[in-house]
Amino acid sequence: MKKIFLHALYISFLLALNSFAQIQIPDVVTELLVQDNAGRQKVLVFGLDSTATDGIDINLEESDLPPFPPAGAFEARFFLPQGGFAGTLGSYRDFRQALLPFTGQKEFRLAYQPGLGTEIKVTWDWPENITGVLQDIIIGTLINVNMADSGSYTVTNPAAFNRLKMTINYVDIIPVELVSFNALVGGNSVILSWKTASELNNSGFEVQRKTENSNWNKIGYVQGAGTTTESRSYSFSDQYSGQGTVSYRLKQIDFDGTSTFSKVVNIDLSTPTEFKLNQNYPNPFNPSTTVSFSIPKATNVKLTIYNQIGQQVDELVNRNLESGSYNYTWNASKQSSGIYFYELQTNEFKSVRKMTLIK
């Protein structure tokens, strides 16, 4: 699922210059997956924050990386703008200064080298109000790719094109941090639930539905909390008895009328014929991913997350559910990078799948 609202990352402390620097949550966080065709990959994080500078921002978890490793070792990073993108400062995270709400353009520079592979693939999955252009830094036309929605581009000659420029366009970026948005079937209704980490001037949420035979329509409205730094939970019940795939999204509306859309949540209202646990998406992920499953009849359901040594780190579901298809979002902002397992267990079915968190 794409990141529509601004979501929270984990909070920690970083020891630097013999003192502790408080890590803060960036205002806008967006991800970019860079990988070679030998299986090596890196998730790079960029975005906006009111405190960001063109240099290293320790409070936003930017850090100056050592020089590139020798040829044959995979690497991908941002070159920060200080010094004219000369490459003297490199980081896996790059945030630019902006005051929200924000509409405007920011430039980011991407540098990489393949490992055992011979190609570099850049993949994105962004909300409607964040788009961009990916270009070479030579003349800007040898590589010139629009970046919108979901997509990817493969650099077939990374030795010649080892740096790219991303010009990112932001439209009506507003500071409501949505950390989860889920849909589940309950009898003859679809229960939507979402949670915010913080809100600023949030009037409320317009709930919209789209079916296979219709466009987006408003089906309800849920009042927001205005301005708050506290986490808030919301829900909405859609009394819909149709069949097939149904899509839902939220239109977050500010007090001044500006708005933005959440990610789209899809749910299949056809009655499942078997128990099934699907692969999470996206995978790898940072920090959130969606787990979906289907159950053909009413039963008690447990959906549990474990780390590599078998310790339970989270429980997404533990209750009776009606037959249907379900989607749950796991926010792993408080977890470390690594391999995790998610297990679906019912009275007569058990399945486990693996997922990868990369920070």
C-alpha positions in Angstrom: 0.0 0.0 0.0 1.2 3.5 -0.8 1.9 6.0 1.8 -0.7 8.7 1.6 -0.7 10.4 5.0 2.4 11.2 6.9 3.3 8.3 9.2 5.4 8.1 12.4 8.8 6.3 12.5 10.3 4.9 15.7 11.7 7.3 18.4 15.2 6.6 19.8 18.3 8.4 21.0 21.6 8.7 19.2 24.9 9.3 20.9 26.8 12.0 19.0 29.5 14.5 19.9 29.6 13.2 23.5 25.9 14.1 24.0 22.5 12.5 23.4 20.6 14.0 20.4 16.9 13.5 20.5 15.6 11.7 17.4 12.4 13.3 16.1 9.7 12.1 13.8 10.1 13.6 10.3 7.1 15.5 8.9 7.0 13.6 5.6 8.5 10.2 5.0 8.8 8.5 1.5 10.7 5.4 0.5 12.6 4.3 -2.5 13.8 0.7 -3.1 17.2 0.3 -5.0 18.4 -3.2 -5.9 20.7 -5.0 -8.3 19.8 -8.1 -10.3 21.9 -10.3 -8.0 19.4 -9.8 -5.1 21.1 -7.1 -3.1 18.9 -4.1 -2.1 18.6 -1.0 0.0 15.5 0.9 1.1 16.3 4.7 1.0 14.2 7.1 3.0 13.6 10.8 2.0 11.1 13.5 2.7 10.4 16.8 4.3 10.8 18.3 7.8 10.6 21.9 9.2 14.0 21.4 10.9 15.9 19.9 8.0 19.0 21.4 6.6 21.2 20.7 3.5 23.7 19.0 5.7 23.6 16.0 8.1 20.6 16.2 10.5 21.3 13.9 13.3 17.9 14.5 14.8 16.3 13.1 11.7 18.7 10.1 11.7 20.8 11.2 8.8 24.4 10.1 9.1 27.5 10.8 7.1 28.5 7.4 5.5 32.0 6.3 4.8 33.2 6.3 1.1 31.7 3.8 -1.3 33.0 0.3 -0.9 35.2 -1.3 -3.6 33.7 -2.3 -6.9 31.8 -5.5 -6.7 30.0 -4.6 -3.4 26.5 -3.3 -3.7 25.7 0.1 -2.3 23.0 2.8 -2.7 22.7 6.1 -0.9 21.7 9.8 -1.2 24.3 12.5 -1.8 23.2 15.5 0.3 23.0 19.0 -1.3 25.6 20.6 0.9 28.6 21.4 -1.3 26.5 21.2 -4.5 25.7 17.4 -4.4 29.5 16.8 -4.7 29.3 13.5 -2.9 31.1 14.6 0.2 28.1 13.8 2.3 26.2 10.6 1.8 23.3 9.2 3.8 20.6 6.5 3.6 18.1 9.2 4.7 17.7 12.7 3.2 15.2 15.2 4.4 14.6 18.8 3.1 13.3 21.8 4.8 9.6 22.6 4.4 6.8 24.0 6.4 3.5 22.2 6.2 1.1 22.4 4.5 3.5 22.4 1.6 3.3 22.5 -2.2 6.5 22.7 -4.1 9.5 21.0 -5.5 12.7 19.4 -4.0 15.7 17.8 -5.6 17.4 14.6 -4.4 20.5 12.9 -5.7 20.8 9.1 -5.8 24.2 7.3 -6.1 24.7 3.5 -6.4 26.8 0.6 -7.6 25.8 -3.0 -8.3 27.3 -5.9 -6.4 27.5 -9.1 -8.4 24.7 -7.9 -10.7 25.0 -5.8 -13.8 21.8 -3.7 -13.5 20.3 -1.3 -11.0 16.5 -1.2 -10.5 14.8 1.7 -8.8 11.2 1.1 -7.5 8.7 3.5 -6.0 5.2 3.2 -4.6 3.9 6.7 -3.7 0.7 8.5 -3.0 -1.2 10.8 -5.5 0.2 14.0 -4.1 3.9 13.0 -4.4 5.3 12.6 -7.9 8.6 13.1 -9.6 11.0 12.9 -12.5 14.1 10.6 -12.5 16.9 11.9 -14.7 20.6 11.4 -15.5 22.9 14.1 -14.2 24.7 14.5 -17.6 22.1 16.3 -19.7 18.9 15.1 -18.2 17.5 13.5 -21.3 19.5 10.2 -21.5 17.4 9.0 -18.6 14.1 10.9 -18.2 11.4 8.9 -16.4 8.2 10.1 -14.8 7.7 8.8 -11.2 4.1 8.6 -10.1 1.9 6.0 -8.3 3.7 2.6 -8.5 6.5 2.0 -10.9 10.2 1.1 -11.5 13.1 1.9 -13.8 16.1 -0.3 -14.6 19.5 1.2 -15.3 21.1 -1.2 -17.7 24.5 0.5 -17.7 25.1 1.6 -14.1 28.8 2.1 -14.7 28.0 5.0 -17.0 25.0 6.2 -15.1 25.9 5.8 -11.5 24.1 8.9 -10.2 20.6 10.0 -10.8 18.6 13.2 -10.0 15.1 13.0 -8.6 13.0 16.1 -8.8 10.1 15.5 -6.4 6.8 17.5 -6.7 4.8 17.8 -3.5 1.1 18.9 -3.7 -0.9 19.9 -0.6 1.2 17.9 1.9 -0.6 18.2 5.2 0.6 17.0 8.6 -1.8 14.2 9.6 0.2 11.1 10.4 -1.8 8.0 9.5 -0.1 4.9 10.9 -2.7 2.3 9.9 -5.8 1.8 7.8 -7.6 -1.6 7.8 -10.8 -3.1 6.4 -12.5 -6.3 7.6 -15.8 -8.0 7.0 -18.3 -8.3 9.8 -21.6 -9.9 8.9 -23.3 -7.7 6.2 -20.9 -4.8 6.8 -17.4 -3.7 6.2 -15.6 -2.3 9.2 -13.0 0.3 8.4 -10.5 1.3 11.1 -7.6 3.7 11.1 -5.2 5.3 13.5 -3.3 8.6 13.5 -0.1 9.3 15.4 -0.7 13.1 15.5 -3.0 15.7 13.7 -2.7 19.3 12.8 -5.8 21.3 11.8 -7.6 18.1 10.9 -11.3 18.8 10.3 -12.1 15.1 9.5 -12.2 12.2 7.2 -14.5 11.7 4.2 -14.9 7.9 3.7 -15.1 6.9 0.0 -16.0 3.6 -1.7 -15.4 2.3 -5.2 -16.8 -1.0 -6.6 -16.0 -2.8 -9.8 -19.0 -1.1 -11.5 -18.8 2.4 -10.0 -16.4 5.3 -9.4 -15.4 6.8 -6.1 -18.4 7.9 -4.0 -18.7 9.5 -0.5 -20.3 7.1 1.9 -19.7 8.9 5.2 -17.7 11.4 7.3 -15.8 11.0 10.5 -14.9 14.1 12.5 -11.2 14.6 13.2 -9.4 15.7 16.4 -8.3 19.1 15.2 -4.8 19.5 16.5 -3.3 16.9 18.8 0.0 15.2 19.4 -1.7 12.2 20.9 -2.6 9.0 19.0 -6.3 8.7 17.9 -8.3 5.7 16.6 -11.2 5.9 14.3 -13.7 3.5 12.8 -16.6 3.5 10.2 -19.1 0.7 9.4 -20.2 0.4 5.8 -23.5 -1.5 5.5 -22.7 -2.9 2.1 -24.0 -6.3 1.0 -22.6 -6.5 -2.6 -20.2 -9.0 -4.0 -16.8 -8.8 -5.7 -13.8 -6.5 -4.9 -14.6 -3.2 -3.1 -12.1 -0.4 -2.6 -12.0 2.2 0.2 -10.0 5.3 0.8 -10.0 8.3 3.2 -10.1 11.9 2.1 -8.5 13.8 5.0 -9.8 17.4 5.0 -8.1 20.3 6.8 -10.0 23.2 8.4 -9.0 25.5 5.4 -10.5 23.0 2.9 -7.2 21.4 1.7 -7.3 17.7 1.4 -5.4 14.6 0.6 -6.2 10.9 0.0 -5.1 7.9 2.0 -3.9 4.7 0.4 -6.6 2.5 -1.1 -7.7 -0.6 0.9 -9.2 -3.4 -1.2 -11.3 -6.2 0.2 -12.9 -9.1 -1.6 -16.5 -9.6 -0.5 -16.9 -12.9 -2.3 -17.2 -15.8 0.1 -13.8 -17.6 0.3 -13.7 -21.3 -0.4 -10.5 -22.0 1.6 -8.2 -20.8 4.3 -5.4 -18.7 2.9 -2.6 -16.5 4.2 -1.1 -14.3 1.5 2.4 -12.8 1.2 2.6 -9.4 2.9 2.9 -6.3 0.7 5.2 -4.5 0.3 8.0 -6.8 1.1 10.7 -5.8 2.0 9.1 -2.9 3.8 9.9 0.1 6.1 8.2 0.6 8.5 4.7 -0.7 7.6 3.3 -3.6 5.6 -0.1 -5.2 5.0 -1.0 -8.8 5.7 -4.1 -10.3 4.1 -5.9 -13.6 4.6 -9.1 -15.4 3.9 -11.3 -17.7 6.0 -14.2 -19.7 4.5 -16.3 -19.8 7.8 -16.6 -18.1 11.1 -13.8 -19.1 13.5 -11.4 -17.8 16.1 -8.4 -16.2 14.4 -4.9 -15.3 15.7 -2.5 -13.4 13.6 0.9 -13.1 15.3 4.3 -11.6 14.5 7.5 -13.3 15.6 11.2 -12.4 15.3 14.0 -14.7 14.1 14.5 -16.4 17.4 10.8 -17.2 17.8 9.8 -14.4 20.2 6.4 -12.9 19.8 6.7 -9.2 19.0 3.1 -8.3 18.1 -0.4 -9.7 17.8 -2.6 -8.2 15.1 -5.7 -10.3 15.7 -7.0 -12.6 18.4 -10.8 -12.9 18.2 -13.7 -14.5 16.3 -14.1 -13.4 12.7 -16.9 -14.0 10.2 -16.0 -15.7 6.9 -14.4 -13.3 4.5 -11.2 -11.6 3.4 -9.2 -9.4 5.7 -6.3 -6.9 5.6 -4.3 -5.8 8.6 -1.4 -3.3 8.6 1.7 -4.0 10.8 3.7 -0.9 11.8 7.2 -2.1 12.7 8.6 1.4 13.5 9.7 0.1 16.9 11.4 -3.0 15.6 14.9 -3.6 14.3 15.8 -4.5 10.7 15.7 -8.2 10.0 13.6 -11.2 9.1 10.2 -11.6 10.8 7.5 -14.3 10.6 3.7 -13.9 10.7 1.5 -16.8 11.6 -2.2 -17.2 10.9 -3.9 -19.8 13.2 -7.5 -20.9 13.4 -9.2 -23.9 15.0 -8.3 -26.0 11.9 -5.7 -24.1 9.9 -2.2 -22.8 10.5 0.2 -21.1 8.1 3.4 -19.1 8.5 5.1 -16.7 6.1 8.3 -14.7 6.1 8.8 -11.0 5.7 11.8 -8.6 5.7 12.1 -5.2 7.5 14.8 -3.0 6.1 15.6 0.4 7.7 
